[in-house]
């Protein structure tokens, strides 16, 4: 392997081994560096996704609740 390929592969392995906390830190850092309008849009999207997830969860729980 060429030296550049080795470095590239090593970088990929280091990235794949990163834990969730490090990824969260990177995500938070990227979010906090984003312009305000982008932050607002991302927060809106997160709230919509959270609402959808909670509605889906309730839909899955309702049959079990009605049966019990």
C-alpha positions as CSV (number, residue, x, y, z in Angstrom):
1,X,0.0,0.0,0.0
2,X,1.1,3.5,-0.7
3,X,1.8,5.8,2.3
4,X,-1.2,8.0,1.4
5,X,-3.5,4.9,1.3
6,X,-2.2,3.8,4.7
7,X,-2.9,7.2,6.3
8,X,-6.3,7.3,4.7
9,X,-7.2,3.8,6.1
10,X,-5.9,4.7,9.6
11,X,-8.0,7.9,9.6
12,X,-11.1,5.8,8.6
13,X,-10.4,3.3,11.4
14,X,-10.0,6.1,14.0
15,X,-13.3,7.7,12.9
16,X,-15.1,4.3,13.0
17,X,-13.9,3.7,16.6
18,X,-15.1,7.0,17.9
19,X,-17.7,6.7,20.5
20,X,-21.2,8.2,20.6
21,X,-20.2,10.9,23.1
22,X,-17.5,12.2,20.8
23,X,-19.9,12.2,17.9
24,X,-22.4,14.2,20.0
25,X,-19.7,16.6,21.0
26,X,-18.8,17.1,17.3
27,X,-22.5,17.6,16.4
28,X,-23.0,20.1,19.2
29,X,-19.9,22.0,18.1
30,X,-21.1,22.1,14.5
31,X,-24.6,23.1,15.6
32,X,-23.2,25.9,17.8
33,X,-21.0,27.2,15.0
34,X,-23.9,27.2,12.5
35,X,-25.7,30.5,11.7
36,X,-28.8,31.3,13.7
37,X,-31.3,30.6,10.9
38,X,-29.8,27.1,10.4
39,X,-30.0,26.5,14.2
40,X,-33.6,27.6,14.2
41,X,-34.4,25.3,11.2
42,X,-32.6,22.3,12.9
43,X,-34.4,22.8,16.1
44,X,-37.7,23.0,14.3
45,X,-36.9,19.8,12.4
46,X,-35.9,18.1,15.7
47,X,-39.2,19.1,17.3
48,X,-41.2,17.8,14.3
49,X,-39.3,14.5,14.4
50,X,-39.8,14.2,18.1
51,X,-43.6,14.7,17.7
52,X,-43.7,12.1,14.9
53,X,-41.9,9.6,17.0
54,X,-44.1,10.1,20.0
55,X,-47.2,9.8,17.8
56,X,-45.9,6.5,16.3
57,X,-45.1,5.2,19.8
58,X,-48.6,6.0,21.0
59,X,-50.1,4.3,18.0
60,X,-48.1,1.2,18.8
61,X,-49.0,1.2,22.4
62,X,-52.7,1.8,21.9
63,X,-53.6,-1.7,20.7
64,X,-51.8,-3.2,23.7
65,X,-53.5,-0.9,26.1
66,X,-57.0,-1.6,24.6
67,X,-56.3,-5.4,24.7
68,X,-55.2,-5.3,28.3
